[in-house]
């Protein structure tokens, strides 16, 4: 989930967690509140500071997210 520090990105990450998903989130800003919301829903979260304008940063985020969760699925 990109743009997860606030707004629609944060709300979507929290909602996915409430519906049973582990969530990988990224943003250029602090995502502490989003991470807390996912964890309070009892789900795992991988969070990374990423500027999505930088292709290598996105590739690194996706690789690390896959390593953390083993798959990309929406329950």
Backbone bond lengths (Angstrom), bond angles and torsions (degrees), N, CA, C in turn:
res aa  C-N    CA-C-N  psi(-1)  N-CA   C-N-CA  omega(-1)  CA-C   N-CA-C  phi
1 X - - - 1.427 - - 1.524 107.61 -
2 X 1.313 116.81 119.90 1.461 120.50 176.21 1.518 109.69 -91.67
3 X 1.316 116.30 161.73 1.456 120.59 179.66 1.515 112.95 62.83
4 X 1.329 116.44 37.42 1.459 121.67 -170.31 1.528 114.18 -87.88
5 X 1.308 118.85 3.34 1.459 120.09 -178.50 1.520 112.28 -74.87
6 X 1.341 116.40 -27.62 1.473 119.05 -176.90 1.526 109.90 -164.00
7 X 1.292 115.70 176.76 1.452 121.93 173.12 1.522 114.12 62.04
8 X 1.318 115.00 -142.35 1.466 121.28 -175.75 1.526 111.67 -60.88
9 X 1.334 118.37 -39.81 1.464 120.87 -179.75 1.523 111.70 -62.13
10 X 1.321 116.83 -46.11 1.472 120.98 179.47 1.518 110.57 -65.69
11 X 1.335 116.85 -43.39 1.463 120.70 -179.33 1.524 111.26 -64.59
12 X 1.318 117.18 -39.21 1.462 120.96 179.96 1.520 110.88 -68.08
13 X 1.328 117.17 -43.21 1.468 120.30 178.09 1.528 110.74 -60.22
14 X 1.332 117.18 -44.23 1.468 121.09 179.49 1.530 110.80 -65.20
15 X 1.321 117.03 -41.25 1.465 120.48 179.87 1.522 111.29 -64.88
16 X 1.330 117.03 -43.93 1.463 120.20 177.79 1.525 110.46 -58.95
17 X 1.322 116.46 -41.15 1.472 120.06 178.44 1.525 111.04 -63.85
18 X 1.319 117.27 -42.25 1.467 120.08 178.86 1.525 111.59 -62.99
19 X 1.327 116.55 -28.10 1.469 120.82 178.82 1.528 112.25 -90.51
20 X 1.346 116.92 6.52 1.458 120.18 171.78 1.507 117.46 105.34
21 X 1.319 117.92 9.16 1.466 120.20 -178.35 1.525 111.68 -94.78
22 X 1.329 116.19 140.95 1.458 121.10 163.05 1.524 104.95 -79.26
23 X 1.332 117.20 147.32 1.454 119.60 -168.83 1.526 111.48 -131.52
24 X 1.332 115.88 136.28 1.457 122.62 170.17 1.519 107.09 -105.06
25 X 1.324 116.37 125.28 1.460 121.23 -175.91 1.519 111.04 -126.89
26 X 1.333 114.80 149.38 1.456 118.69 174.89 1.520 110.20 -146.70
27 X 1.312 114.63 156.40 1.458 122.55 177.29 1.525 106.67 -170.27
28 X 1.310 116.27 169.22 1.457 120.59 173.60 1.522 110.92 -87.10
29 X 1.336 116.87 -15.27 1.459 122.86 -177.08 1.527 110.76 -106.53
30 X 1.317 115.56 171.65 1.463 121.98 179.95 1.530 110.94 -63.01
31 X 1.315 116.45 130.84 1.462 122.62 -178.68 1.523 111.74 -112.17
32 X 1.317 117.01 21.61 1.455 120.92 -176.51 1.518 113.95 -53.57
33 X 1.323 117.62 -43.86 1.463 120.41 -179.18 1.522 111.15 -66.73
34 X 1.322 116.93 -36.54 1.463 120.64 179.22 1.521 110.30 -68.72
35 X 1.315 116.77 -44.64 1.465 121.12 177.75 1.524 109.78 -58.72
36 X 1.317 116.21 -44.16 1.467 120.47 179.54 1.529 110.74 -61.49
37 X 1.318 117.82 -43.54 1.470 121.25 -179.05 1.527 111.38 -62.89
38 X 1.330 116.68 -40.53 1.470 120.20 178.84 1.525 109.96 -66.25
39 X 1.323 116.42 -45.97 1.462 120.22 179.97 1.526 111.78 -64.37
40 X 1.326 117.88 -37.25 1.466 121.10 178.08 1.529 111.42 -66.42
41 X 1.327 116.50 -23.87 1.466 120.45 175.74 1.527 110.91 -81.47
42 X 1.331 116.31 -0.75 1.461 120.84 177.82 1.515 114.64 82.20
43 X 1.326 116.42 20.24 1.468 120.08 -178.09 1.525 110.30 -113.76
44 X 1.338 114.58 162.16 1.464 120.61 176.83 1.527 109.39 -85.14
45 X 1.334 114.36 149.89 1.459 119.31 179.26 1.521 109.14 -138.70
46 X 1.326 115.47 137.01 1.460 121.90 170.19 1.521 105.80 -113.17
47 X 1.324 117.06 121.95 1.463 121.68 -178.10 1.524 109.89 -122.44
48 X 1.325 115.68 138.58 1.461 120.45 179.20 1.528 109.65 -145.38
49 X 1.318 114.92 143.37 1.456 120.42 174.08 1.527 107.74 -79.97
50 X 1.332 115.98 117.79 1.464 121.46 -174.26 1.524 108.94 -140.75
51 X 1.322 115.77 136.57 1.456 121.85 169.53 1.524 106.01 -99.30
52 X 1.329 117.64 107.49 1.464 121.02 -173.38 1.529 112.78 -68.04
53 X 1.323 117.81 -5.82 1.471 120.53 174.33 1.525 110.93 -76.78
54 X 1.336 116.61 -11.84 1.462 121.40 -178.74 1.532 109.49 -106.55
55 X 1.324 115.01 108.60 1.462 121.34 -174.39 1.523 112.97 -56.72
56 X 1.323 117.82 -42.26 1.466 119.83 179.89 1.523 111.81 -63.67
57 X 1.335 117.17 -36.14 1.461 120.70 178.42 1.530 110.58 -66.08
58 X 1.313 116.57 -39.87 1.465 120.43 178.03 1.521 110.28 -66.32
59 X 1.313 116.60 -43.50 1.473 121.03 178.91 1.528 110.13 -60.22
60 X 1.312 117.56 -43.47 1.467 121.90 178.37 1.522 110.70 -62.86
61 X 1.327 117.01 -42.96 1.468 121.33 177.98 1.526 110.87 -61.06
62 X 1.309 117.65 -46.70 1.466 120.61 -179.40 1.526 111.82 -64.42
63 X 1.323 116.87 -41.18 1.463 120.98 178.73 1.526 110.39 -63.06
64 X 1.325 116.86 -45.16 1.468 121.00 179.68 1.529 111.19 -66.76
65 X 1.327 117.06 -38.62 1.468 120.88 178.10 1.522 110.56 -63.30
66 X 1.310 116.36 -43.52 1.463 120.53 178.75 1.525 110.38 -63.85
67 X 1.328 116.70 -41.34 1.467 120.33 178.27 1.526 111.07 -63.02
68 X 1.321 116.85 -36.33 1.466 121.69 -179.71 1.534 112.02 -70.51
69 X 1.322 117.10 -43.47 1.464 120.80 -172.21 1.526 115.06 -108.02
70 X 1.327 117.67 -19.16 1.459 120.44 176.78 1.508 116.01 82.12
71 X 1.328 117.38 -9.66 1.470 120.83 178.97 1.519 108.59 -168.87
72 X 1.312 115.36 162.57 1.466 121.24 172.57 1.515 107.23 -114.95
73 X 1.319 116.35 106.19 1.458 122.20 -178.24 1.526 109.34 -136.50
74 X 1.303 115.19 152.08 1.455 120.92 169.39 1.518 106.39 -115.95
75 X 1.352 116.61 118.88 1.473 118.42 -176.32 1.521 112.11 -66.56
